Amino acid sequence: MFAPQRLDGDKPEQYAQLTAQARALLAGEHDRIANAANLSALVFHALPDLNWAGFYFFDGTELVVGPFQGQPACVRIPLDKGVCGAAARTRSTQRIDDVHAYPGHIACDAASRSELVVPLYEGDTLIGVFDLDSPRTARFDADDQAGLETIARIWLESLR
């Protein structure tokens, strides 16, 4: 049985611990919904100052909400809208310090102030995005980005 542990140390050490927990949590399971649900819960409860953590999956046209932790979310996001759409469209992680200053931001939760979105690609195929929101402006830094990109890769590897 998996049991999450409290994260200790500086941010890189915490992400190393979270990475190990994510690998253990997803080990041997290949179902994308089950793994997305568990990973969303793990990250949401492990990291401070989050009000949303979860997945949007690409349905061939737009992003559709998947497993998450937090307040109810926008169900569909076009690829030409918002931070999630930008991450999916550009294939690059979006780290936004102030979402209210971001052109085209979609306010699914009015409490969100900053956002980090990691695109999920398998080769040239868009799978979706891993999205984290915070009620704190400038919540995410380069350490968070690197750590969460690693966590997203672990999820992608679990699908194989």
N, C-alpha and C positions, 0 to 999 in steps of 0.2 A: 504494500500500500504506500502510495506517495504521500509525503507530509512536507509542506513548504516550511522552510526555515527562515528566520529573521535575517535580513541582510546586514552585514557589518563592514566597517572600514570605509575607505574613500570610494568615490563613485566608480572608478574602474574595478576595484575589488568587489563592489556590490554587483556590478554587471557580470563579473566572472562567476559569482555565486548564483545569480539569476539564470545565467546561461546553463550552468550545470543542472539547476532545478528544472529548466525547460527541457533539456535533453532527457532527464530521468522521467519527467511527466509524460513525454510523447513517445518514449521508447516502446517499440513493438506495435504501435498503433498507426494505421495509415489512413483512417477516415478523416477527411478534411474538416468536417463539421465538428466532430468530437474534439479534434486537436485544436481547432480555432476557439471552441468554447472554453476548453481547459486553459489554453494559453492566455486568453483574454482575462479570465479570472485570476490566474497566477500574477500577471503583470499588474492588473488593477489593484490587487491587494498588497503587492510587494512594494510598489513605487509610491512615494508620497505625492500629494498635490495633483492627483488625476481626478477628473470627473467623468471620463469616458475612455475606454480602451476596447478596441474590437476590430472587426474585419468587415470590409465591403468586398463582395465578389462580382466580377465582371460577367454579365450574362450574354455578351456578344454585342450589346448596344450601350449599356450604361452600368454603373456600379449599383449593386443591390445590397442592402444591409444584411450582414451575416451575424454570427455569434458576437456578443459584446457584453460589457459590464458598464452600467451607468444609466442615465435617464433615457427614455425612449428617443429614438434617433430618426433622422430623415431616412426614408425607405429607399429612394432612388436618387442617384447623383449622376448627371450627365458628365461625360469626360471633359466638356468645355466649361465646367463650373466648379468653383470652390477649390480648396486646398487638395482634397482627395482626387478630384478630376485632374488637377495639375500634376500630381505625383504619377498617376496612371498614364497620362498623356506624354509626359516628358521622360518617364522611366527614371526619375531622380527623386530622392527623398526631399520632402518639403519640410523645413523647420521654420515656423512662423512665430515670431516673438509677440506680435499683436494682431490677432485675426481681424479685429475691427478696422485695421488699416489696410488689410489685404483686399485688393480689388476682386469683386466677385465672390467674397466669402459667403458661405451658406451657414446661417445661424441656426443650427439644429438645436443647440442648447445656449440660451442667452448668457449663461454663466461662464462659458468658455472664453478664455482670453488668449491662450497660445495653443499651438497645435504642432504635432510632428506626424507626418504620414510617410510610410515606407511602401514603395510600389512592390508588388509581388509578381514577378515574371518567371516563367519556366522557358528558357530560351527566348524565342520571340513571342511567346504566348502570354498575354496578360491574364493573370489569375484573379487579381484584385489588389487591395491595399490593406495595410495594417495601420490603423489610425488611433492616435492618442491625443486627448484634449486635456487642458488644465485650466482651472479657474484663476491661475496666477500668470500674469504677463511675463514673458521671457523665461518660462519654466524649463525649457529644453535647451541643452547646450551640446557641444560637440561630443562629449562623453555619452550623453543620452542617445544621440544619433547613432554613434558607433555601436553602442550596446543593443539598441533596439533593431538596428539593421542585422546584427548577429542573431537576435531572437527570431526575426522574420525568416532568416535563412534556415534556421533550425526547423521552423514550421514547414517551409517548402521541402526540405529534405525528408520530413516525416511522410510526405505524400508518396514517396517512391517505394 
